[in-house]
Amino acid sequence: MQSERVWWVTGAAAGLGRAVADEVLARGQRVVAFARNASRLAEWVAASGGRAVALELDMDDTRAIERASAQALVHFGRVDVLCNNAGYGILGAVEEVSDSEARAQMETNFFGALTMTRCALAAMRPRRYGRILQVSSVAGFHASVGFGLYNASKFALEGFSEALALEAAHLGIRVVIVEPGPYRTGFAGAALRRAQTRVPDYNASVGTMEQRMASLHGSQPGDPLKAARVMVDVAELAEPPLRLPLGRYAHERLAQKIAWLSRDAEALKATSLPTEFGD
C-alpha cells in the first residue's frame, strides 16, 4: 500500500468536501476533486503542484459519474479512498415534499453516492485495498422534524453502506459512515432547499424548524477543518469504525436514538417474543 494515497472527493468545491480535499493535500497525498462547477477549483488545482485535479460532475447523472470516474483513474491510476460527500437537504413536511422533489433528493444523496461507490469498488477490488467514507449525517440515524425526505436519503445511504462493509471486508475494503452534526458549511444556507408546497397545519412543527435553520446558518458549532482532520485520520486506520459521529450534537442524538430503540424493544418484549411457530 503506497503511503501517498489517492483520494476521490465528491462535492469538493466548498464545505466539508473542500476541507477534506485541503487536508489531503496538506498531508502530501493526491486528490481528485469532483464538483458541479470545476472551474471554481482552478486556482486551487494550479497551486497543488500536480497533486490535485478537478473534474466536472453532476451527481444526478449516472453516466456522468461513470465517465468522471474513468477520467480520474486515467489521471492518477488508482483510487485508495473515496469520500462520498456531495449532497443537499430539502426542508418540508413529508406531506409537503412533492414526488419530483423527493426523487431529486434521492437521486443525489442516494443513487449518486451508490453509483460513485460502485465505480470506486471496481477499482479497489483488484488491489484488495480501499477506504470508503460515506458522508451521511446524524439525520441518517435519528430523524428530525421537517427533514423526512432528507432523512430517508441518508437512512438509505447508511443501509447499503452497512451491507457493503460486511460484503467487502475480506477484500481489504473498509467502509466508514460519517455522521456529522451541524457544521459551519452552506448546508443550512444556499444548499438547503424548501419544499414548494406549504401546508399551514405544519407551521407549528416544520415552520419552527425552518426558523431554527435560518438562525443556525453561519453560527453552527462544528468546524469543518477539524472534522476533515478526523476523517482523514480515520481513513488511515488499519481497522476504522463503521460509524464516525462528529461533534457533540451528533453524539447526543445517537445516544438518544439508542435509548429510544432500547426502550421500545423492551416495552412489549414479553408480548412480541412468543410469536413464532411452537410458542
C-alpha positions as CSV (number, residue, x, y, z in Angstrom):
1,M,0.0,0.0,0.0
2,Q,1.5,3.3,-1.1
3,S,1.9,6.0,1.5
4,E,0.9,8.7,-0.9
5,R,-2.8,7.9,-1.2
6,V,-5.1,8.9,-4.0
7,W,-8.4,10.3,-2.8
8,W,-11.7,10.9,-4.7
9,V,-13.8,13.6,-3.0
10,T,-17.3,14.5,-4.3
11,G,-18.8,17.9,-3.5
12,A,-15.3,19.2,-3.2
13,A,-15.9,22.8,-4.2
14,A,-16.9,24.0,-0.8
15,G,-17.9,23.0,2.8
16,L,-16.8,19.7,4.3
17,G,-15.7,18.3,0.9
18,R,-13.3,21.2,0.3
19,A,-12.0,20.9,3.8
20,V,-11.2,17.2,3.3
21,A,-9.6,17.9,-0.1
22,D,-7.4,20.6,1.6
23,E,-6.4,18.2,4.4
24,V,-5.5,15.5,1.9
25,L,-3.2,17.9,0.0
26,A,-1.7,19.2,3.3
27,R,-0.6,15.6,4.1
28,G,1.2,15.3,0.7
29,Q,-1.4,13.0,-0.8
30,R,-3.3,13.3,-4.1
31,V,-6.9,14.1,-4.7
32,V,-9.5,14.1,-7.5
33,A,-12.0,16.8,-6.6
34,F,-15.4,16.3,-8.2
35,A,-17.7,19.3,-8.3
36,R,-20.6,20.6,-10.3
37,N,-18.5,23.6,-11.3
38,A,-14.9,22.5,-11.5
39,S,-13.8,26.0,-12.6
40,R,-14.3,27.2,-9.1
41,L,-11.3,25.0,-8.2
42,A,-8.9,26.1,-11.0
43,E,-6.6,28.2,-8.8
44,W,-6.6,25.6,-6.1
45,V,-5.6,22.9,-8.6
46,A,-2.9,25.2,-10.1
47,A,-1.4,25.6,-6.6
48,S,-1.3,21.9,-5.9
49,G,1.9,21.1,-7.7
50,G,0.2,18.4,-9.8
51,R,-1.3,16.6,-6.8
52,A,-4.9,17.7,-7.5
53,V,-7.2,17.6,-10.4
54,A,-10.8,18.9,-10.6
55,L,-13.4,17.2,-12.6
56,E,-16.9,18.4,-13.5
57,L,-19.6,16.1,-12.2
58,D,-23.4,16.1,-11.8
59,M,-24.2,13.5,-9.2
60,D,-27.7,13.2,-10.6
61,D,-26.3,11.7,-13.9
62,T,-25.2,8.1,-13.7
63,R,-23.4,8.1,-17.0
64,A,-21.6,11.3,-16.0
65,I,-20.4,9.7,-12.8
66,E,-19.1,6.7,-14.7
67,R,-17.3,8.9,-17.2
68,A,-15.7,11.1,-14.5
69,S,-14.6,8.1,-12.5
70,A,-12.9,6.7,-15.6
71,Q,-11.2,10.0,-16.1
72,A,-10.0,10.0,-12.5
73,L,-8.5,6.6,-12.9
74,V,-6.6,7.6,-16.1
75,H,-5.3,10.7,-14.3
76,F,-3.8,9.1,-11.1
77,G,-4.1,5.4,-12.0
78,R,-6.0,4.2,-8.9
79,V,-8.2,5.2,-6.0
80,D,-7.4,4.4,-2.4
81,V,-10.0,6.5,-0.6
82,L,-13.4,7.6,-1.8
83,C,-15.1,10.4,0.2
84,N,-18.7,10.5,-0.9
85,N,-19.6,14.0,0.3
86,A,-21.9,15.5,-2.3
87,G,-25.4,16.1,-1.3
88,Y,-28.0,18.6,-0.1
89,G,-31.1,18.8,2.1
90,I,-34.7,19.6,1.5
91,L,-36.8,21.1,4.2
92,G,-40.5,20.3,4.3
93,A,-43.1,18.1,6.0
94,V,-43.4,14.6,4.4
95,E,-46.8,15.7,3.1
96,E,-45.4,18.9,1.6
97,V,-42.5,17.4,-0.4
98,S,-43.6,16.5,-3.9
99,D,-42.7,13.3,-5.8
100,S,-40.4,15.2,-8.0
101,E,-38.6,16.9,-5.1
102,A,-38.4,13.6,-3.2
103,R,-36.9,11.8,-6.3
104,A,-34.4,14.6,-6.8
105,Q,-33.3,14.3,-3.2
106,M,-32.8,10.5,-3.5
107,E,-31.1,10.9,-6.9
108,T,-28.3,13.0,-5.5
109,N,-27.9,11.7,-1.9
110,F,-28.6,8.0,-2.6
111,F,-28.3,7.0,-6.2
112,G,-25.4,9.3,-7.0
113,A,-23.5,8.0,-4.0
114,L,-24.4,4.4,-4.9
115,T,-23.0,4.8,-8.4
116,M,-19.8,6.5,-7.3
117,T,-19.3,3.8,-4.7
118,R,-19.7,1.1,-7.4
119,C,-17.2,2.8,-9.6
120,A,-14.6,3.0,-6.8
121,L,-15.2,-0.6,-5.8
122,A,-14.4,-1.8,-9.3
123,A,-11.0,-0.1,-9.0
124,M,-10.4,-1.1,-5.4
125,R,-11.2,-4.8,-5.6
126,P,-8.3,-6.0,-7.8
127,R,-5.9,-4.2,-5.4
128,R,-7.5,-5.7,-2.3
129,Y,-7.5,-2.3,-0.6
130,G,-9.8,0.6,-0.2
131,R,-11.4,3.0,2.2
132,I,-14.9,4.4,1.5
133,L,-16.1,7.4,3.6
134,Q,-19.8,7.8,3.2
135,V,-20.7,11.3,4.4
136,S,-24.2,10.7,5.9
137,S,-25.4,12.9,8.8
138,V,-26.7,12.5,12.3
139,A,-30.0,12.7,10.3
140,G,-29.1,9.4,8.8
141,F,-29.6,7.7,12.2
142,H,-32.0,10.0,14.0
143,A,-34.9,11.6,12.1
144,S,-35.8,15.3,12.6
145,V,-39.0,17.3,12.0
146,G,-39.1,18.8,8.6
147,F,-36.3,16.6,7.1
148,G,-38.2,13.4,6.4
149,L,-37.1,13.0,2.8
150,Y,-33.5,14.1,3.7
151,N,-33.6,11.5,6.5
152,A,-34.8,8.9,4.0
153,S,-32.0,9.6,1.6
154,K,-29.4,9.3,4.4
155,F,-31.0,6.3,6.0
156,A,-30.8,4.6,2.6
157,L,-27.1,5.6,2.2
158,E,-26.4,4.1,5.6
159,G,-28.3,0.9,4.8
160,F,-26.4,-0.1,1.8
161,S,-23.1,1.0,3.4
162,E,-23.6,-1.3,6.4
163,A,-24.2,-4.2,4.0
164,L,-21.2,-3.2,1.9
165,A,-19.0,-3.2,5.0
166,L,-19.9,-6.8,5.5
167,E,-19.6,-7.8,1.9
168,A,-16.2,-6.2,1.2
169,A,-14.3,-6.7,4.4
170,H,-12.5,-9.8,3.1
171,L,-11.4,-7.8,0.1
172,G,-9.5,-5.3,2.3
173,I,-12.1,-2.6,1.7
174,R,-13.4,-0.7,4.8
175,V,-16.5,1.5,5.0
176,V,-16.9,4.4,7.4
177,I,-20.3,6.1,7.7
178,V,-19.6,9.7,8.8
179,E,-22.4,11.3,10.7
180,P,-21.8,15.0,11.3
181,G,-23.9,17.2,13.4
182,P,-24.3,20.9,12.5
183,Y,-21.0,22.2,10.9
184,R,-20.4,25.6,9.5
185,T,-21.0,24.9,5.9
186,G,-23.6,26.0,3.4
187,F,-26.0,23.2,4.3
188,A,-28.4,25.5,6.3
189,G,-28.0,28.2,3.7
190,A,-27.8,28.1,-0.1
191,A,-27.5,24.3,-0.1
192,L,-30.8,23.9,1.8
193,R,-33.9,23.7,-0.4
194,R,-37.5,24.3,0.8
195,A,-40.5,22.2,-0.5
196,Q,-42.6,24.4,-2.7
197,T,-45.9,23.3,-1.2
198,R,-46.8,24.7,2.1
199,V,-49.5,23.2,4.4
200,P,-50.3,25.7,7.2
201,D,-51.1,22.8,9.7
202,Y,-47.4,22.1,9.8
203,N,-46.4,25.6,10.8
204,A,-46.0,24.6,14.5
205,S,-43.6,21.9,13.6
206,V,-41.9,22.3,10.3
207,G,-42.3,26.1,10.4
208,T,-40.4,26.2,13.7
209,M,-37.6,24.1,12.2
210,E,-37.4,26.4,9.2
211,Q,-36.8,29.4,11.6
212,R,-34.3,27.4,13.5
213,M,-32.3,26.5,10.4
214,A,-32.3,30.2,9.3
215,S,-30.9,31.3,12.6
216,L,-28.4,28.5,12.7
217,H,-26.8,29.3,9.4
218,G,-23.3,30.8,9.9
219,S,-23.2,30.0,13.6
220,Q,-23.1,26.2,13.6
221,P,-20.7,25.0,16.3
222,G,-18.9,22.5,14.1
223,D,-15.6,23.4,12.5
224,P,-15.2,21.7,9.0
225,L,-11.4,21.9,9.2
226,K,-11.3,20.0,12.4
227,A,-13.8,17.5,11.1
228,A,-11.8,16.9,8.0
229,R,-8.6,16.2,10.0
230,V,-10.5,13.5,12.0
231,M,-11.9,12.0,8.8
232,V,-8.5,11.7,7.1
233,D,-7.1,10.3,10.3
234,V,-9.8,7.6,10.4
235,A,-9.3,6.7,6.8
236,E,-5.6,5.9,7.7
237,L,-6.5,3.4,10.4
238,A,-6.0,-0.3,9.7
239,E,-9.4,-1.1,11.2
240,P,-11.6,2.0,11.1
241,P,-15.0,2.0,12.9
242,L,-18.2,1.5,10.8
243,R,-19.7,4.8,12.2
244,L,-18.0,8.1,12.9
245,P,-20.3,10.6,14.6
246,L,-18.8,14.0,14.5
247,G,-19.4,16.7,17.2
248,R,-21.2,16.8,20.5
249,Y,-24.7,17.2,18.9
250,A,-24.2,14.0,16.8
251,H,-23.1,12.0,19.8
252,E,-26.1,13.3,21.9
253,R,-28.6,12.4,19.1
254,L,-27.1,9.0,18.6
255,A,-27.3,8.3,22.3
256,Q,-31.0,9.5,22.4
257,K,-31.9,7.2,19.5
258,I,-30.2,4.1,21.0
259,A,-32.0,4.7,24.3
260,W,-35.3,5.1,22.3
261,L,-34.7,1.8,20.5
262,S,-33.8,0.0,23.7
263,R,-37.0,1.4,25.4
264,D,-39.2,0.3,22.5
265,A,-37.6,-3.1,22.3
266,E,-38.3,-3.8,26.0
267,A,-41.7,-2.2,26.1
268,L,-43.6,-5.2,24.6
269,K,-40.9,-7.8,24.6
270,A,-42.9,-10.3,26.6
271,T,-45.8,-10.0,24.2
272,S,-43.8,-9.9,20.9
273,L,-41.3,-12.7,21.6
274,P,-43.7,-15.6,21.6
275,T,-45.0,-15.1,18.1
276,E,-43.1,-17.9,16.4
277,F,-44.2,-21.4,15.5
278,G,-44.1,-23.6,18.6
279,D,-44.6,-20.7,21.1
